[in-house]
Amino acid sequence: MSALRSSAVALAAACVVAFASATSVPASPKTTHLLAMGACPPWKVIEGDPDATRQMAESCKNDVNAIVSAVKTSLAVDPANITIRLDPDATSKGVREALQTLDKRAKREDRVVIYFNFHGGNVDANYNGYDIEDEILAMYTAKEPEDFKHATMSGDWMTMKSVRDLVNEIDAEEIVLIFEVCEVSSGLKNFRYNFARRQQRDWVGREAVIFTSRGDQAATFNEEGSLALFTELFSKGLESAKSGNLRDVFEQAAIDTHRSRRATCMKDENLATLYDNRFVYLDACTQLPSAYDPYGLLDDIHVGGATVASRWHEIKDRKTPERKIENKEDPFAWTNEFMGQQSSGYGQPQAPQMIPVGPYAYPQ
């Protein structure tokens, strides 16, 4: 990872208007669609530890089952609207088809939850013919690709940009993405500067993205090795919650993930392999999930099967002659100088460049 560029963009501070005196108005009940996908390929092994290798191979199934059970219960999802793509069914082709099918099924007023559980990392890749550095999701392959970049060029693996483009076609009003992937928040840039494309299609929905690891962190397992740690804690939180919303459950699961992992790493039997090696410690022991939720969607999705009650909906649905909302203006036009292009809607950049985000900036 390179250091931050010396030149930074000064952004104007945004004012937050409080509606303390407003009364929340319940929105209409939503149809929720759940797509859960995971791949634990047979070639991924832990040398010298066959038991750990077996557990890792089985963990994707455990994770998908856990998240499906929890979301089904907490958001009252009809089983007919639940789709699972696991291991051989979660190839790049299978993932693409599942997202395209979801696009056809989900209506504009619906809610969509998509769970991704794949090996991943930030590597050299190819996107639409351009050489880039991006977060990669390793979809299921029977054999390990000899060259990771070629794996994206051949379509066996997907860049985060490609996943994002497929999600962009889903026209639901509420979209929640959960990425249980190593180093996954290095893909934040792909979502943060992308909403303009949706707005140019007159999309009036909201999207929230949950990243289970930061750009230099592994997404770890629980101590038993049977489940991804965040998935386990988040699923348990959803199933046990009697009130609150997805933001509440996420925040608690995120801090519990961080504290649980640090406690594991500092046990006496782990000191030599985890704590004493500071590089390993930073990678494997500091996991702290984060969420990108610019429009407060996670706050407005209530657990326990409750419908959304939100000031957002009351304002959005209000019809008054003096209030007109125009979505044609690109709110992210200020990013053009970093992208080396004018706002292009569906057009592809002539020379895509990475936008620096936080401490995980990339060279131009």
Buried (B, 14 or more C-beta within 10 A) or exposed (E): EEEEEEEEEEEEEEEEEEEEEEEBBEBEEBBBBBBBBBBBBBEEBEEEEEEBBEBBBBBBBBBBBBBBEBBBBBBBBEEEBBBBBBBEBBBBEBBBEBBEEBBEBBEEBBBBBBBBBBBBBBBEBBBEEBEBBBBBBBBBBEEEBEEBBEBBBEBBBBBBBBBBBBBBEBBBBBBBBBBBBBBBBBBBBBBBBBBBBBBBEEBEBBBBBBBBBBBBBBBBBBEEBBBBBBBBBBBBBBBEBEEBBBBBBBBBBBEBBBEBBBEBBEEEEBEEEBBEBEEBBEBBBBBBBBBBBEBBBBBBBBBBEBBBBBBBBBEBEEEEEEEEEEBEEBEBEEBBEBBEBEBBEEEEBEEBBBBBBEEBBBEE
